[in-house]
Amino acid sequence: MKNASVILSHLVSKPQFKSVRTHGCYNKFLALLPPKFKKAVAFVYVREETLFVALSHPGYRMELNYNQDLLKSLLNMITAHNPECSGLKAKKVVIFNSKFYQEKPEECYQSDPKYSELAIGEFRINTTDSELTLRFERIREDIIRNRNHAGI
């Protein structure tokens, strides 16, 4: 009985699924990149012996321009070690900003931490002003309510 990986490898070997094979080669190329470049690259493709690299943010452009030799050497390593990727040879690299790339939303986290009330609401009020005394009493009630709400 054949499993899914055998069936998929058989389908990918067909000529009409050549684009799937090249997509796999692009993924291997991106996997070889250093982590800071993986974050910078939105997608890549090769056309007429030119490697086109789309950037996820324009700020990465200068750094990748300085490292074009690294990109070409990694692509040459893939073509040398993987016969399926032999069509990905590139003589030059073109780096451009992608306007179609959307970053994946990061997980939301609560940036407003909730702390339990540490005050116990016992303080002396040394004033004769009735308005100020009333405000201190409201503060005391809020502290007691917060302690009871937190379960302390």
N, CA, C and O atoms as a DFTB+ gen file, in Angstrom:
608 C
 N C O
     1  1       0.829      -1.166       0.000
     2  2       0.000       0.000       0.000
     3  2       0.882       1.241       0.000
     4  3       1.832       1.341       0.777
     5  1       0.563       2.175      -0.871
     6  2       1.355       3.386      -1.002
     7  2       0.903       4.416       0.025
     8  3      -0.285       4.543       0.324
     9  1       1.875       5.144       0.555
    10  2       1.495       6.222       1.471
    11  2       1.522       7.550       0.705
    12  3       1.874       7.590      -0.474
    13  1       1.155       8.612       1.378
    14  2       0.975       9.909       0.718
    15  2       2.288      10.452       0.151
    16  3       2.288      11.067      -0.915
    17  1       3.391      10.238       0.840
    18  2       4.660      10.784       0.352
    19  2       5.103      10.112      -0.955
    20  3       5.686      10.768      -1.818
    21  1       4.835       8.828      -1.102
    22  2       5.175       8.130      -2.346
    23  2       4.332       8.658      -3.496
    24  3       4.839       8.879      -4.597
    25  1       3.061       8.857      -3.242
    26  2       2.164       9.360      -4.289
    27  2       2.564      10.777      -4.692
    28  3       2.612      11.096      -5.880
    29  1       2.850      11.625      -3.706
    30  2       3.247      13.004      -4.014
    31  2       4.577      13.064      -4.760
    32  3       4.718      13.856      -5.692
    33  1       5.548      12.251      -4.375
    34  2       6.833      12.255      -5.087
    35  2       6.659      11.763      -6.526
    36  3       7.344      12.241      -7.431
    37  1       5.753      10.820      -6.739
    38  2       5.473      10.342      -8.094
    39  2       4.824      11.445      -8.932
    40  3       5.172      11.623     -10.099
    41  1       3.888      12.182      -8.343
    42  2       3.230      13.266      -9.068
    43  2       4.198      14.401      -9.392
    44  3       4.147      14.965     -10.485
    45  1       5.066      14.734      -8.465
    46  2       6.010      15.838      -8.670
    47  2       7.023      15.494      -9.759
    48  3       7.553      16.390     -10.416
    49  1       7.293      14.216      -9.952
    50  2       8.257      13.823     -10.986
    51  2       7.697      13.980     -12.405
    52  3       8.453      13.917     -13.375
    53  1       6.410      14.179     -12.532
    54  2       5.799      14.380     -13.859
    55  2       6.193      15.746     -14.421
    56  3       6.370      16.694     -13.656
    57  1       6.333      15.865     -15.740
    58  2       6.743      17.134     -16.350
    59  2       5.764      18.282     -16.138
    60  3       6.182      19.437     -16.057
    61  1       4.476      17.988     -16.048
    62  2       3.515      19.073     -15.889
    63  2       3.576      19.720     -14.503
    64  3       2.991      20.783     -14.296
    65  1       4.270      19.098     -13.559
    66  2       4.414      19.657     -12.219
    67  2       5.826      20.198     -11.977
    68  3       6.330      20.159     -10.854
    69  1       6.450      20.697     -13.028
    70  2       7.802      21.240     -12.913
    71  2       7.832      22.442     -11.965
    72  3       8.806      22.630     -11.237
    73  1       6.779      23.250     -11.970
    74  2       6.749      24.435     -11.105
    75  2       6.743      24.042      -9.627
    76  3       7.263      24.783      -8.793
    77  1       6.169      22.903      -9.297
    78  2       6.176      22.438      -7.911
    79  2       7.594      22.064      -7.491
    80  3       8.009      22.346      -6.367
    81  1       8.336      21.426      -8.399
    82  2       9.726      21.080      -8.110
    83  2      10.566      22.329      -7.907
    84  3      11.357      22.404      -6.967
    85  1      10.397      23.316      -8.790
    86  2      11.191      24.538      -8.643
    87  2      10.801      25.288      -7.372
    88  3      11.656      25.911      -6.743
    89  1       9.544      25.243      -6.989
    90  2       9.137      25.867      -5.732
    91  2       9.830      25.192      -4.548
    92  3      10.228      25.862      -3.595
    93  1       9.972      23.887      -4.609
    94  2      10.705      23.160      -3.570
    95  2      12.168      23.570      -3.529
    96  3      12.763      23.656      -2.455
    97  1      12.746      23.822      -4.694
    98  2      14.141      24.278      -4.753
    99  2      14.269      25.686      -4.169
   100  3      15.250      25.986      -3.487
   101  1      13.302      26.535      -4.428
   102  2      13.322      27.881      -3.833
   103  2      13.235      27.792      -2.315
   104  3      13.903      28.545      -1.606
   105  1      12.419      26.879      -1.818
   106  2      12.316      26.703      -0.368
   107  2      13.624      26.198       0.227
   108  3      14.004      26.607       1.324
   109  1      14.316      25.311      -0.488
   110  2      15.626      24.846      -0.021
   111  2      16.624      25.995      -0.002
   112  3      17.439      26.099       0.915
   113  1      16.562      26.850      -1.002
   114  2      17.451      28.011      -1.058
   115  2      17.183      28.939       0.128
   116  3      18.120      29.400       0.781
   117  1      15.918      29.209       0.405
   118  2      15.575      30.076       1.526
   119  2      15.954      29.452       2.862
   120  3      16.288      30.164       3.809
   121  1      15.906      28.126       2.943
   122  2      16.286      27.451       4.187
   123  2      17.780      27.579       4.465
   124  3      18.198      27.545       5.622
   125  1      18.588      27.727       3.415
   126  2      20.032      27.860       3.597
   127  2      20.460      29.266       4.006
   128  3      21.583      29.461       4.472
   129  1      19.587      30.232       3.839
   130  2      19.935      31.613       4.169
   131  2      20.092      31.794       5.673
   132  3      19.447      31.092       6.451
   133  1      20.941      32.726       6.089
   134  2      21.031      33.050       7.519
   135  2      19.694      33.612       8.011
   136  3      18.916      34.136       7.214
   137  1      19.425      33.509       9.297
   138  2      18.115      33.935       9.823
   139  2      17.750      35.384       9.516
   140  3      16.583      35.674       9.254
   141  1      18.710      36.294       9.543
   142  2      18.363      37.693       9.267
   143  2      17.957      37.890       7.815
   144  3      17.163      38.782       7.515
   145  1      18.490      37.067       6.900
   146  2      18.098      37.166       5.497
   147  2      16.781      36.456       5.239
   148  3      16.029      36.860       4.352
   149  1      16.485      35.395       6.002
   150  2      15.192      34.717       5.854
   151  2      14.059      35.683       6.149
   152  3      13.022      35.676       5.486
   153  1      14.279      36.509       7.155
   154  2      13.264      37.488       7.534
   155  2      13.125      38.565       6.465
   156  3      12.040      39.113       6.271
   157  1      14.208      38.865       5.779
   158  2      14.215      39.944       4.792
   159  2      13.571      39.536       3.470
   160  3      12.977      40.379       2.798
   161  1      13.672      38.278       3.085
   162  2      13.238      37.829       1.764
   163  2      11.773      37.416       1.794
   164  3      11.372      36.568       2.591
   165  1      10.982      38.024       0.919
   166  2       9.573      37.658       0.801
   167  2       9.428      36.436      -0.106
   168  3       8.772      35.463       0.264
   169  1      10.042      36.484      -1.299
   170  2      10.027      35.346      -2.213
   171  2      11.158      35.513      -3.208
   172  3      11.706      36.605      -3.362
   173  1      11.506      34.421      -3.886
   174  2      12.568      34.430      -4.899
   175  2      12.091      33.669      -6.124
   176  3      11.205      32.818      -6.043
   177  1      12.698      33.993      -7.263
   178  2      12.488      33.200      -8.465
   179  2      13.651      33.449      -9.414
   180  3      14.345      34.461      -9.312
   181  1      13.857      32.519     -10.334
   182  2      14.937      32.609     -11.311
   183  2      14.311      32.678     -12.692
   184  3      13.439      31.882     -13.041
   185  1      14.783      33.659     -13.478
   186  2      14.316      33.791     -14.848
   187  2      15.499      34.241     -15.699
   188  3      16.149      35.243     -15.398
   189  1      15.769      33.494     -16.758
   190  2      16.843      33.804     -17.715
   191  2      18.177      34.059     -17.014
   192  3      18.825      35.082     -17.236
   193  1      18.574      33.107     -16.161
   194  2      19.842      33.139     -15.427
   195  2      19.995      34.387     -14.560
   196  3      21.102      34.889     -14.366
   197  1      18.882      34.875     -14.047
   198  2      18.888      35.996     -13.113
   199  2      18.057      35.606     -11.896
   200  3      16.908      35.182     -12.021
   201  1      18.653      35.756     -10.725
   202  2      17.948      35.476      -9.481
   203  2      17.258      36.756      -9.027
   204  3      17.915      37.762      -8.759
   205  1      15.936      36.713      -8.943
   206  2      15.157      37.850      -8.478
   207  2      14.787      37.597      -7.018
   208  3      14.217      36.562      -6.674
   209  1      15.122      38.563      -6.176
   210  2      14.857      38.449      -4.744
   211  2      13.929      39.589      -4.351
   212  3      14.294      40.759      -4.463
   213  1      12.731      39.249      -3.892
   214  2      11.762      40.254      -3.430
   215  2      11.921      40.424      -1.931
   216  3      12.004      39.444      -1.190
   217  1      11.964      41.662      -1.493
   218  2      12.177      41.960      -0.083
   219  2      10.862      42.239       0.622
   220  3       9.921      42.767       0.030
   221  1      10.813      41.879       1.883
   222  2       9.618      42.125       2.677
   223  2       9.573      43.553       3.200
   224  3       8.501      44.058       3.533
   225  1      10.736      44.212       3.274
   226  2      10.800      45.589       3.762
   227  2      11.942      46.297       3.044
   228  3      13.001      45.699       2.850
   229  1      11.760      47.543       2.647
   230  2      12.811      48.245       1.902
   231  2      14.103      48.452       2.689
   232  3      15.150      48.685       2.086
   233  1      14.058      48.374       3.992
   234  2      15.248      48.577       4.806
   235  2      16.295      47.495       4.635
   236  3      17.461      47.723       4.959
   237  1      15.925      46.331       4.140
   238  2      16.866      45.227       3.972
   239  2      17.649      45.317       2.660
   240  3      18.592      44.555       2.448
   241  1      17.273      46.217       1.806
   242  2      17.838      46.240       0.459
   243  2      19.352      46.446       0.453
   244  3      20.067      45.736      -0.254
   245  1      19.845      47.403       1.228
   246  2      21.268      47.701       1.223
   247  2      22.085      46.510       1.726
   248  3      23.132      46.187       1.166
   249  1      21.602      45.868       2.774
   250  2      22.348      44.741       3.326
   251  2      22.410      43.578       2.340
   252  3      23.450      42.931       2.211
   253  1      21.318      43.310       1.651
   254  2      21.341      42.218       0.673
   255  2      22.146      42.592      -0.569
   256  3      22.725      41.713      -1.208
   257  1      22.196      43.864      -0.920
   258  2      23.046      44.271      -2.042
   259  2      24.508      43.976      -1.747
   260  3      25.255      43.585      -2.645
   261  1      24.923      44.158      -0.504
   262  2      26.306      43.865      -0.128
   263  2      26.589      42.375      -0.101
   264  3      27.747      41.967      -0.189
   265  1      25.556      41.558       0.018
   266  2      25.734      40.104       0.132
   267  2      25.220      39.354      -1.092
   268  3      24.758      38.220      -0.964
   269  1      25.287      39.950      -2.252
   270  2      24.832      39.277      -3.472
   271  2      25.679      38.047      -3.779
   272  3      25.169      37.057      -4.304
   273  1      26.956      38.104      -3.456
   274  2      27.827      36.946      -3.696
   275  2      27.386      35.752      -2.856
   276  3      27.440      34.612      -3.318
   277  1      26.952      36.008      -1.632
   278  2      26.460      34.933      -0.775
   279  2      25.221      34.291      -1.405
   280  3      25.099      33.066      -1.416
   281  1      24.317      35.094      -1.920
   282  2      23.101      34.554      -2.540
   283  2      23.444      33.700      -3.757
   284  3      22.888      32.617      -3.939
   285  1      24.364      34.195      -4.591
   286  2      24.746      33.415      -5.785
   287  2      25.439      32.117      -5.395
   288  3      25.184      31.075      -5.999
   289  1      26.312      32.169      -4.391
   290  2      27.036      30.952      -4.003
   291  2      26.088      29.916      -3.401
   292  3      26.250      28.720      -3.646
   293  1      25.106      30.353      -2.620
   294  2      24.137      29.401      -2.072
   295  2      23.305      28.759      -3.179
   296  3      23.015      27.564      -3.135
   297  1      22.928      29.555      -4.163
   298  2      22.158      29.009      -5.285
   299  2      23.005      28.013      -6.080
   300  3      22.497      26.979      -6.514
   301  1      24.283      28.315      -6.271
   302  2      25.171      27.389      -6.973
   303  2      25.381      26.108      -6.180
   304  3      25.502      25.032      -6.767
   305  1      25.426      26.207      -4.855
   306  2      25.564      25.003      -4.031
   307  2      24.342      24.102      -4.189
   308  3      24.476      22.882      -4.282
   309  1      23.171      24.692      -4.217
   310  2      21.951      23.878      -4.374
   311  2      21.954      23.182      -5.722
   312  3      21.626      21.999      -5.806
   313  1      22.321      23.898      -6.781
   314  2      22.312      23.276      -8.110
   315  2      23.383      22.200      -8.221
   316  3      23.206      21.233      -8.961
   317  1      24.490      22.351      -7.502
   318  2      25.554      21.349      -7.571
   319  2      25.188      20.078      -6.807
   320  3      25.524      18.976      -7.241
   321  1      24.503      20.224      -5.674
   322  2      24.226      19.068      -4.822
   323  2      22.857      18.440      -5.058
   324  3      22.604      17.328      -4.597
   325  1      21.987      19.122      -5.757
   326  2      20.651      18.593      -5.978
   327  2      20.345      18.622      -7.476
   328  3      20.144      19.700      -8.035
   329  1      20.307      17.470      -8.133
   330  2      20.075      17.450      -9.580
   331  2      18.702      17.972      -9.993
   332  3      18.534      18.423     -11.127
   333  1      17.717      17.921      -9.095
   334  2      16.398      18.444      -9.428
   335  2      16.412      19.956      -9.615
   336  3      15.574      20.509     -10.327
   337  1      17.361      20.613      -8.978
   338  2      17.426      22.078      -9.008
   339  2      18.463      22.586     -10.014
   340  3      18.957      23.704      -9.870
   341  1      18.792      21.803     -11.003
   342  2      19.838      22.192     -11.947
   343  2      19.424      23.371     -12.834
   344  3      20.288      24.024     -13.418
   345  1      18.147      23.652     -12.946
   346  2      17.685      24.754     -13.784
   347  2      17.715      26.108     -13.092
   348  3      17.276      27.102     -13.669
   349  1      18.219      26.164     -11.882
   350  2      18.198      27.407     -11.115
   351  2      19.535      28.143     -11.146
   352  3      19.875      28.826     -10.180
   353  1      20.280      28.025     -12.204
   354  2      21.568      28.705     -12.271
   355  2      21.345      30.190     -12.534
   356  3      20.502      30.576     -13.343
   357  1      22.127      31.017     -11.828
   358  2      21.974      32.464     -11.965
   359  2      23.343      33.117     -12.082
   360  3      24.270      32.791     -11.341
   361  1      23.455      34.050     -13.031
   362  2      24.692      34.792     -13.203
   363  2      24.638      36.144     -12.508
   364  3      25.671      36.701     -12.135
   365  1      23.442      36.664     -12.337
   366  2      23.324      37.939     -11.627
   367  2      22.119      37.908     -10.704
   368  3      21.237      37.056     -10.822
   369  1      22.108      38.861      -9.782
   370  2      21.059      38.940      -8.772
   371  2      20.399      40.305      -8.870
   372  3      21.078      41.329      -8.946
   373  1      19.063      40.315      -8.869
   374  2      18.301      41.556      -8.856
   375  2      17.470      41.561      -7.579
   376  3      16.694      40.643      -7.313
   377  1      17.653      42.611      -6.807
   378  2      16.932      42.731      -5.539
   379  2      15.925      43.866      -5.669
   380  3      16.276      44.974      -6.073
   381  1      14.678      43.584      -5.327
   382  2      13.644      44.612      -5.435
   383  2      12.694      44.519      -4.250
   384  3      12.607      43.488      -3.582
   385  1      11.988      45.611      -4.004
   386  2      11.014      45.665      -2.918
   387  2       9.680      45.128      -3.412
   388  3       9.203      45.518      -4.478
   389  1       9.093      44.252      -2.652
   390  2       7.822      43.662      -3.030
   391  2       6.684      44.467      -2.435
   392  3       6.646      44.717      -1.230
   393  1       5.761      44.870      -3.288
   394  2       4.581      45.564      -2.778
   395  2       3.433      44.593      -2.515
   396  3       2.385      44.989      -2.006
   397  1       3.629      43.333      -2.859
   398  2       2.572      42.343      -2.693
   399  2       2.750      41.498      -1.445
   400  3       1.895      40.669      -1.133
   401  1       3.841      41.695      -0.731
   402  2       4.110      40.868       0.448
   403  2       3.424      41.452       1.668
   404  3       3.534      42.648       1.941
   405  1       2.719      40.609       2.397
   406  2       2.115      41.024       3.658
   407  2       2.712      40.171       4.755
   408  3       2.729      38.944       4.664
   409  1       3.203      40.832       5.796
   410  2       3.788      40.084       6.894
   411  2       2.707      39.300       7.616
   412  3       1.552      39.718       7.701
   413  1       3.114      38.160       8.128
   414  2       2.185      37.347       8.887
   415  2       1.955      38.021      10.236
   416  3       2.909      38.443      10.890
   417  1       0.721      38.123      10.645
   418  2       0.480      38.781      11.929
   419  2       1.074      37.971      13.070
   420  3       0.905      36.754      13.144
   421  1       1.766      38.661      13.947
   422  2       2.351      37.993      15.100
   423  2       1.264      37.760      16.139
   424  3       0.223      38.415      16.136
   425  1       1.530      36.823      17.012
   426  2       0.562      36.535      18.052
   427  2       0.403      37.750      18.953
   428  3       1.377      38.405      19.321
   429  1      -0.822      38.028      19.291
   430  2      -1.094      39.149      20.189
   431  2      -0.765      38.732      21.606
   432  3      -1.051      37.610      22.024
   433  1      -0.181      39.620      22.314
   434  2       0.067      39.368      23.709
   435  2      -0.391      40.580      24.498
   436  3      -0.471      41.691      23.974
   437  1      -0.680      40.354      25.727
   438  2      -1.205      41.420      26.552
   439  2      -0.035      42.256      27.053
   440  3       0.782      41.786      27.845
   441  1       0.039      43.495      26.587
   442  2       1.139      44.357      26.976
   443  2       0.825      45.114      28.260
   444  3       1.664      45.859      28.766
   445  1      -0.349      44.930      28.775
   446  2      -0.798      45.613      29.976
   447  2      -0.940      44.567      31.078
   448  3      -2.021      44.008      31.262
   449  1       0.145      44.296      31.817
   450  2       0.055      43.232      32.825
   451  2      -0.836      43.651      33.991
   452  3      -0.902      44.825      34.354
   453  1      -1.499      42.695      34.548
   454  2      -2.362      42.937      35.696
   455  2      -1.632      42.470      36.952
   456  3      -1.181      41.328      37.038
   457  1      -1.527      43.358      37.906
   458  2      -0.873      43.044      39.165
   459  2      -1.914      43.032      40.274
   460  3      -2.905      43.761      40.213
   461  1      -1.693      42.220      41.266
   462  2      -2.616      42.189      42.393
   463  2      -2.347      43.399      43.287
   464  3      -1.234      43.924      43.334
   465  1      -3.372      43.816      43.978
   466  2      -3.274      44.987      44.854
   467  2      -2.424      44.657      46.064
   468  3      -2.704      43.688      46.771
   469  1      -1.388      45.448      46.314
   470  2      -0.509      45.223      47.452
   471  2      -0.915      46.061      48.662
   472  3      -0.621      45.690      49.798
   473  1      -1.579      47.173      48.430
   474  2      -2.001      48.014      49.540
   475  2      -3.169      47.369      50.265
   476  3      -3.946      46.622      49.671
   477  1      -3.286      47.664      51.560
   478  2      -4.382      47.065      52.332
   479  2      -5.449      48.082      52.700
   480  3      -6.478      47.713      53.267
   481  1      -5.228      49.345      52.393
   482  2      -6.253      50.367      52.604
   483  2      -6.288      50.936      53.999
   484  3      -7.274      51.563      54.385
   485  1      -5.245      50.733      54.758
   486  2      -5.195      51.296      56.108
   487  2      -4.202      52.449      56.124
   488  3      -2.996      52.242      55.997
   489  1      -4.712      53.650      56.279
   490  2      -3.873      54.829      56.414
   491  2      -4.655      55.880      57.184
   492  3      -5.886      55.885      57.218
   493  1      -3.878      56.780      57.806
   494  2      -4.507      57.846      58.591
   495  2      -4.660      59.083      57.729
   496  3      -3.804      59.392      56.900
   497  1      -5.734      59.770      57.932
   498  2      -5.999      60.998      57.193
   499  2      -5.821      62.158      58.174
   500  3      -6.603      62.301      59.114
   501  1      -4.804      62.979      57.961
   502  2      -4.504      64.093      58.851
   503  2      -4.892      65.408      58.204
   504  3      -4.035      66.250      57.933
   505  1      -6.150      65.583      57.961
   506  2      -6.616      66.823      57.365
   507  2      -7.992      67.180      57.914
   508  3      -8.744      66.311      58.357
   509  1      -8.305      68.457      57.879
   510  2      -9.630      68.904      58.315
   511  2     -10.526      69.223      57.132
   512  3     -11.707      69.524      57.305
   513  1      -9.969      69.160      55.933
   514  2     -10.733      69.454      54.712
   515  2     -11.655      68.277      54.406
   516  3     -11.187      67.159      54.187
   517  1     -12.949      68.523      54.390
   518  2     -13.918      67.434      54.180
   519  2     -13.848      66.861      52.764
   520  3     -14.049      65.659      52.588
   521  1     -13.572      67.676      51.762
   522  2     -13.479      67.185      50.381
   523  2     -12.275      66.254      50.224
   524  3     -12.368      65.218      49.565
   525  1     -11.166      66.620      50.822
   526  2      -9.971      65.776      50.756
   527  2     -10.188      64.472      51.517
   528  3      -9.751      63.409      51.076
   529  1     -10.862      64.558      52.656
   530  2     -11.171      63.359      53.427
   531  2     -12.070      62.431      52.611
   532  3     -11.873      61.216      52.623
   533  1     -13.042      62.981      51.913
   534  2     -13.946      62.183      51.091
   535  2     -13.173      61.468      49.972
   536  3     -13.438      60.300      49.686
   537  1     -12.242      62.147      49.357
   538  2     -11.441      61.523      48.289
   539  2     -10.567      60.393      48.836
   540  3     -10.436      59.351      48.195
   541  1      -9.970      60.589      50.008
   542  2      -9.175      59.517      50.617
   543  2     -10.051      58.314      50.952
   544  3      -9.604      57.174      50.818
   545  1     -11.267      58.542      51.376
   546  2     -12.183      57.441      51.666
   547  2     -12.532      56.671      50.393
   548  3     -12.642      55.445      50.422
   549  1     -12.704      57.372      49.293
   550  2     -12.959      56.687      48.002
   551  2     -11.754      55.846      47.589
   552  3     -11.909      54.731      47.091
   553  1     -10.563      56.380      47.796
   554  2      -9.344      55.621      47.479
   555  2      -9.294      54.364      48.338
   556  3      -8.970      53.288      47.836
   557  1      -9.609      54.484      49.624
   558  2      -9.609      53.328      50.533
   559  2     -10.614      52.280      50.046
   560  3     -10.309      51.087      50.054
   561  1     -11.799      52.707      49.625
   562  2     -12.819      51.769      49.129
   563  2     -12.351      51.077      47.851
   564  3     -12.581      49.882      47.669
   565  1     -11.695      51.827      46.970
   566  2     -11.165      51.221      45.737
   567  2     -10.104      50.171      46.049
   568  3     -10.080      49.106      45.433
   569  1      -9.234      50.469      46.999
   570  2      -8.182      49.504      47.371
   571  2      -8.818      48.242      47.935
   572  3      -8.422      47.137      47.564
   573  1      -9.774      48.381      48.806
   574  2     -10.427      47.212      49.406
   575  2     -11.178      46.415      48.341
   576  3     -11.144      45.184      48.348
   577  1     -11.855      47.110      47.425
   578  2     -12.566      46.422      46.343
   579  2     -11.588      45.666      45.436
   580  3     -11.872      44.540      45.028
   581  1     -10.445      46.272      45.119
   582  2      -9.443      45.606      44.275
   583  2      -8.847      44.395      44.977
   584  3      -8.592      43.379      44.330
   585  1      -8.620      44.476      46.281
   586  2      -8.085      43.318      47.022
   587  2      -9.104      42.185      47.045
   588  3      -8.746      41.017      46.898
   589  1     -10.383      42.538      47.231
   590  2     -11.415      41.502      47.249
   591  2     -11.604      40.889      45.863
   592  3     -11.865      39.692      45.744
   593  1     -11.475      41.700      44.824
   594  2     -11.624      41.198      43.457
   595  2     -10.482      40.258      43.080
   596  3     -10.691      39.276      42.367
   597  1      -9.283      40.558      43.558
   598  2      -8.117      39.718      43.250
   599  2      -8.097      38.451      44.092
   600  3      -7.339      37.527      43.797
   601  1      -8.909      38.396      45.122
   602  2      -8.977      37.183      45.937
   603  2      -7.893      37.110      46.978
   604  3      -7.519      36.018      47.403
   605  1      -7.385      38.232      47.393
   606  2      -6.309      38.241      48.404
   607  2      -6.909      38.288      49.781
   608  3      -6.178      38.302      50.772
